[in-house]
Amino acid sequence: MKVFIGIVTGGYGIAARHLDPVMELIEARAGLANLVRGTLNISIPEEYIVQADALVYPDEYPFNKESKNSVRP
C-alpha cells in the first residue's frame, strides 16, 4: 500500500450536492458504509493517478436523466 503525506486544502464546496444522488451506489460498490458527505481535498507533493476500483456510469446519475428529458429536439 502506498502511503501519502499531504496538506488538506479547501475546495469549492459543490461536490457533495453532485454526489448525494449516488452515495448509496458509491457505498455499495466501494464496500464502504456511512461515508461522510462531500470530498476531502489533499495536496500531495507528487503526481499520482487513481485507479478506479468501481464506477458510477453517467446514465446512473439522476441529473443526467433530468437533462435528457429537458432537451428539445
Distance bins in CASP14 RR format, pairs under 12 A and 6 or more apart:
PFRMAT RR
TARGET T0000
AUTHOR 0000-0000-0000
RMODE 2
METHOD distances of the structure
MODEL  1
2 44 0 0 0 0 0 1 0 0 0 0 0
2 46 0 0 0 0 0 1 0 0 0 0 0
2 48 1 0 0 1 0 0 0 0 0 0 0
2 49 0 0 0 0 0 1 0 0 0 0 0
2 50 0 0 0 0 0 1 0 0 0 0 0
2 51 0 0 0 0 0 1 0 0 0 0 0
3 44 0 0 0 0 0 1 0 0 0 0 0
3 46 0 0 0 0 0 1 0 0 0 0 0
3 48 0 0 0 0 0 1 0 0 0 0 0
4 40 0 0 0 0 0 1 0 0 0 0 0
4 42 1 0 0 1 0 0 0 0 0 0 0
4 43 0 0 0 0 0 1 0 0 0 0 0
4 44 1 0 1 0 0 0 0 0 0 0 0
4 45 0 0 0 0 1 0 0 0 0 0 0
4 46 0 0 0 0 1 0 0 0 0 0 0
4 47 0 0 0 0 0 1 0 0 0 0 0
4 48 1 0 0 1 0 0 0 0 0 0 0
4 50 0 0 0 0 0 1 0 0 0 0 0
5 42 0 0 0 0 1 0 0 0 0 0 0
5 43 0 0 0 0 0 1 0 0 0 0 0
5 44 1 0 0 1 0 0 0 0 0 0 0
5 45 1 0 0 1 0 0 0 0 0 0 0
5 46 0 0 0 0 0 1 0 0 0 0 0
6 40 0 0 0 0 0 1 0 0 0 0 0
6 41 0 0 0 0 0 1 0 0 0 0 0
6 42 1 0 1 0 0 0 0 0 0 0 0
6 43 1 0 0 1 0 0 0 0 0 0 0
6 44 1 0 1 0 0 0 0 0 0 0 0
6 45 1 0 0 1 0 0 0 0 0 0 0
6 46 0 0 0 0 1 0 0 0 0 0 0
6 48 0 0 0 0 0 1 0 0 0 0 0
7 40 0 0 0 0 0 1 0 0 0 0 0
7 41 0 0 0 0 1 0 0 0 0 0 0
7 42 1 0 0 1 0 0 0 0 0 0 0
7 43 1 0 1 0 0 0 0 0 0 0 0
7 44 0 0 0 0 1 0 0 0 0 0 0
7 45 0 0 0 0 1 0 0 0 0 0 0
8 39 0 0 0 0 0 1 0 0 0 0 0
8 40 1 0 0 1 0 0 0 0 0 0 0
8 41 1 0 0 1 0 0 0 0 0 0 0
8 42 1 0 1 0 0 0 0 0 0 0 0
8 43 0 0 0 0 1 0 0 0 0 0 0
8 44 0 0 0 0 0 1 0 0 0 0 0
9 39 0 0 0 0 0 1 0 0 0 0 0
9 40 0 0 0 0 1 0 0 0 0 0 0
9 41 1 0 1 0 0 0 0 0 0 0 0
9 42 1 0 0 1 0 0 0 0 0 0 0
9 43 1 0 1 0 0 0 0 0 0 0 0
9 44 0 0 0 0 0 1 0 0 0 0 0
10 38 0 0 0 0 0 1 0 0 0 0 0
10 39 0 0 0 0 1 0 0 0 0 0 0
10 40 0 0 0 0 1 0 0 0 0 0 0
10 41 1 0 1 0 0 0 0 0 0 0 0
10 42 0 0 0 0 1 0 0 0 0 0 0
10 43 0 0 0 0 1 0 0 0 0 0 0
11 38 0 0 0 0 1 0 0 0 0 0 0
11 39 1 0 0 1 0 0 0 0 0 0 0
11 40 0 0 0 0 1 0 0 0 0 0 0
11 41 1 0 1 0 0 0 0 0 0 0 0
11 42 0 0 0 0 0 1 0 0 0 0 0
11 43 0 0 0 0 0 1 0 0 0 0 0
12 18 0 0 0 0 0 1 0 0 0 0 0
12 38 0 0 0 0 0 1 0 0 0 0 0
12 39 0 0 0 0 1 0 0 0 0 0 0
12 41 0 0 0 0 1 0 0 0 0 0 0
13 19 0 0 0 0 0 1 0 0 0 0 0
13 37 0 0 0 0 0 1 0 0 0 0 0
13 38 1 0 0 1 0 0 0 0 0 0 0
13 39 0 0 0 0 1 0 0 0 0 0 0
13 40 0 0 0 0 0 1 0 0 0 0 0
13 41 0 0 0 0 1 0 0 0 0 0 0
14 20 0 0 0 0 0 1 0 0 0 0 0
14 38 0 0 0 0 1 0 0 0 0 0 0
14 39 0 0 0 0 1 0 0 0 0 0 0
14 41 0 0 0 0 0 1 0 0 0 0 0
15 22 0 0 0 0 0 1 0 0 0 0 0
15 23 0 0 0 0 0 1 0 0 0 0 0
15 26 0 0 0 0 0 1 0 0 0 0 0
15 36 0 0 0 0 0 1 0 0 0 0 0
15 37 0 0 0 0 1 0 0 0 0 0 0
15 38 1 0 1 0 0 0 0 0 0 0 0
15 39 1 0 1 0 0 0 0 0 0 0 0
15 40 0 0 0 0 1 0 0 0 0 0 0
15 41 0 0 0 0 1 0 0 0 0 0 0
16 22 0 0 0 0 0 1 0 0 0 0 0
16 23 0 0 0 0 1 0 0 0 0 0 0
16 35 0 0 0 0 0 1 0 0 0 0 0
16 36 0 0 0 0 1 0 0 0 0 0 0
16 37 1 0 1 0 0 0 0 0 0 0 0
16 38 1 1 0 0 0 0 0 0 0 0 0
16 39 1 0 0 1 0 0 0 0 0 0 0
16 40 0 0 0 0 0 1 0 0 0 0 0
17 23 0 0 0 0 0 1 0 0 0 0 0
17 37 0 0 0 0 1 0 0 0 0 0 0
17 38 0 0 0 0 1 0 0 0 0 0 0
17 39 0 0 0 0 0 1 0 0 0 0 0
17 62 0 0 0 0 0 1 0 0 0 0 0
17 63 0 0 0 0 1 0 0 0 0 0 0
18 26 0 0 0 0 0 1 0 0 0 0 0
18 37 0 0 0 0 0 1 0 0 0 0 0
18 38 0 0 0 0 1 0 0 0 0 0 0
18 39 0 0 0 0 1 0 0 0 0 0 0
18 56 0 0 0 0 0 1 0 0 0 0 0
18 61 0 0 0 0 1 0 0 0 0 0 0
18 62 0 0 0 0 0 1 0 0 0 0 0
18 63 1 0 0 1 0 0 0 0 0 0 0
18 64 0 0 0 0 0 1 0 0 0 0 0
19 25 0 0 0 0 1 0 0 0 0 0 0
19 26 1 0 0 1 0 0 0 0 0 0 0
19 27 0 0 0 0 0 1 0 0 0 0 0
19 35 0 0 0 0 1 0 0 0 0 0 0
19 36 0 0 0 0 0 1 0 0 0 0 0
19 37 1 0 0 1 0 0 0 0 0 0 0
19 38 1 0 1 0 0 0 0 0 0 0 0
19 39 1 0 0 1 0 0 0 0 0 0 0
19 56 0 0 0 0 1 0 0 0 0 0 0
19 61 0 0 0 0 1 0 0 0 0 0 0
19 62 0 0 0 0 0 1 0 0 0 0 0
19 63 0 0 0 0 0 1 0 0 0 0 0
20 26 0 0 0 0 0 1 0 0 0 0 0
20 35 0 0 0 0 0 1 0 0 0 0 0
20 37 1 0 0 1 0 0 0 0 0 0 0
20 38 0 0 0 0 1 0 0 0 0 0 0
20 61 0 0 0 0 0 1 0 0 0 0 0
20 62 0 0 0 0 1 0 0 0 0 0 0
20 63 0 0 0 0 0 1 0 0 0 0 0
21 37 0 0 0 0 0 1 0 0 0 0 0
21 56 0 0 0 0 1 0 0 0 0 0 0
21 60 0 0 0 0 1 0 0 0 0 0 0
21 61 1 0 0 1 0 0 0 0 0 0 0
21 62 1 0 1 0 0 0 0 0 0 0 0
21 63 1 0 0 1 0 0 0 0 0 0 0
21 64 0 0 0 0 1 0 0 0 0 0 0
21 65 0 0 0 0 1 0 0 0 0 0 0
21 66 0 0 0 0 0 1 0 0 0 0 0
22 28 0 0 0 0 0 1 0 0 0 0 0
22 29 0 0 0 0 1 0 0 0 0 0 0
22 30 0 0 0 0 0 1 0 0 0 0 0
22 35 0 0 0 0 0 1 0 0 0 0 0
22 38 0 0 0 0 0 1 0 0 0 0 0
22 54 0 0 0 0 0 1 0 0 0 0 0
22 55 0 0 0 0 0 1 0 0 0 0 0
22 56 1 0 1 0 0 0 0 0 0 0 0
22 57 0 0 0 0 1 0 0 0 0 0 0
22 58 0 0 0 0 0 1 0 0 0 0 0
22 59 0 0 0 0 0 1 0 0 0 0 0
22 60 1 0 0 1 0 0 0 0 0 0 0
22 61 1 0 0 1 0 0 0 0 0 0 0
22 62 1 0 0 1 0 0 0 0 0 0 0
22 63 0 0 0 0 1 0 0 0 0 0 0
22 64 0 0 0 0 0 1 0 0 0 0 0
22 65 0 0 0 0 0 1 0 0 0 0 0
23 29 0 0 0 0 0 1 0 0 0 0 0
23 30 0 0 0 0 0 1 0 0 0 0 0
23 32 0 0 0 0 0 1 0 0 0 0 0
23 33 0 0 0 0 0 1 0 0 0 0 0
23 34 0 0 0 0 0 1 0 0 0 0 0
23 35 1 0 0 1 0 0 0 0 0 0 0
23 36 0 0 0 0 0 1 0 0 0 0 0
23 37 1 0 0 1 0 0 0 0 0 0 0
23 38 0 0 0 0 1 0 0 0 0 0 0
23 39 0 0 0 0 0 1 0 0 0 0 0
23 56 0 0 0 0 1 0 0 0 0 0 0
23 61 0 0 0 0 0 1 0 0 0 0 0
23 62 0 0 0 0 0 1 0 0 0 0 0
24 30 0 0 0 0 0 1 0 0 0 0 0
24 31 0 0 0 0 0 1 0 0 0 0 0
24 32 0 0 0 0 0 1 0 0 0 0 0
24 33 0 0 0 0 0 1 0 0 0 0 0
24 34 0 0 0 0 0 1 0 0 0 0 0
24 35 0 0 0 0 1 0 0 0 0 0 0
24 56 0 0 0 0 0 1 0 0 0 0 0
24 60 0 0 0 0 0 1 0 0 0 0 0
24 62 0 0 0 0 0 1 0 0 0 0 0
25 31 0 0 0 0 0 1 0 0 0 0 0
25 32 0 0 0 0 0 1 0 0 0 0 0
25 35 0 0 0 0 0 1 0 0 0 0 0
25 54 0 0 0 0 1 0 0 0 0 0 0
25 55 0 0 0 0 1 0 0 0 0 0 0
25 56 1 0 1 0 0 0 0 0 0 0 0
25 57 0 0 0 0 1 0 0 0 0 0 0
25 59 0 0 0 0 0 1 0 0 0 0 0
25 60 1 0 0 1 0 0 0 0 0 0 0
25 61 0 0 0 0 1 0 0 0 0 0 0
25 62 0 0 0 0 0 1 0 0 0 0 0
26 32 1 0 0 1 0 0 0 0 0 0 0
26 33 0 0 0 0 0 1 0 0 0 0 0
26 34 0 0 0 0 0 1 0 0 0 0 0
26 35 1 0 0 1 0 0 0 0 0 0 0
26 36 0 0 0 0 0 1 0 0 0 0 0
26 37 0 0 0 0 0 1 0 0 0 0 0
26 38 0 0 0 0 0 1 0 0 0 0 0
26 39 0 0 0 0 0 1 0 0 0 0 0
26 52 0 0 0 0 0 1 0 0 0 0 0
26 53 0 0 0 0 0 1 0 0 0 0 0
26 54 1 0 0 1 0 0 0 0 0 0 0
26 55 0 0 0 0 0 1 0 0 0 0 0
26 56 1 0 0 1 0 0 0 0 0 0 0
26 60 0 0 0 0 0 1 0 0 0 0 0
26 61 0 0 0 0 0 1 0 0 0 0 0
27 33 1 0 1 0 0 0 0 0 0 0 0
27 34 1 0 0 1 0 0 0 0 0 0 0
27 35 1 0 1 0 0 0 0 0 0 0 0
27 36 0 0 0 0 0 1 0 0 0 0 0
27 37 0 0 0 0 0 1 0 0 0 0 0
27 54 0 0 0 0 0 1 0 0 0 0 0
27 56 0 0 0 0 0 1 0 0 0 0 0
28 35 0 0 0 0 0 1 0 0 0 0 0
28 54 0 0 0 0 1 0 0 0 0 0 0
28 56 0 0 0 0 0 1 0 0 0 0 0
28 60 0 0 0 0 0 1 0 0 0 0 0
29 35 0 0 0 0 0 1 0 0 0 0 0
29 52 0 0 0 0 1 0 0 0 0 0 0
29 53 1 0 0 1 0 0 0 0 0 0 0
29 54 1 1 0 0 0 0 0 0 0 0 0
29 55 1 0 0 1 0 0 0 0 0 0 0
29 56 1 0 0 1 0 0 0 0 0 0 0
29 57 0 0 0 0 0 1 0 0 0 0 0
29 60 0 0 0 0 0 1 0 0 0 0 0
30 52 0 0 0 0 1 0 0 0 0 0 0
30 53 1 0 0 1 0 0 0 0 0 0 0
30 54 1 0 1 0 0 0 0 0 0 0 0
30 55 0 0 0 0 0 1 0 0 0 0 0
30 56 0 0 0 0 0 1 0 0 0 0 0
31 53 0 0 0 0 1 0 0 0 0 0 0
31 54 0 0 0 0 1 0 0 0 0 0 0
32 53 0 0 0 0 0 1 0 0 0 0 0
32 54 0 0 0 0 0 1 0 0 0 0 0
42 48 0 0 0 0 0 1 0 0 0 0 0
44 50 0 0 0 0 0 1 0 0 0 0 0
54 60 0 0 0 0 0 1 0 0 0 0 0
55 61 0 0 0 0 0 1 0 0 0 0 0
56 62 0 0 0 0 0 1 0 0 0 0 0
56 63 0 0 0 0 0 1 0 0 0 0 0
56 64 0 0 0 0 0 1 0 0 0 0 0
57 64 0 0 0 0 1 0 0 0 0 0 0
57 65 0 0 0 0 0 1 0 0 0 0 0
58 64 1 0 1 0 0 0 0 0 0 0 0
58 65 0 0 0 0 1 0 0 0 0 0 0
58 67 0 0 0 0 0 1 0 0 0 0 0
58 68 0 0 0 0 0 1 0 0 0 0 0
59 65 1 0 0 1 0 0 0 0 0 0 0
59 67 0 0 0 0 0 1 0 0 0 0 0
59 68 0 0 0 0 1 0 0 0 0 0 0
61 67 0 0 0 0 1 0 0 0 0 0 0
61 68 0 0 0 0 0 1 0 0 0 0 0
62 68 0 0 0 0 0 1 0 0 0 0 0
62 69 0 0 0 0 0 1 0 0 0 0 0
63 69 0 0 0 0 0 1 0 0 0 0 0
63 70 0 0 0 0 0 1 0 0 0 0 0
64 70 0 0 0 0 0 1 0 0 0 0 0
64 71 0 0 0 0 0 1 0 0 0 0 0
65 71 0 0 0 0 0 1 0 0 0 0 0
END
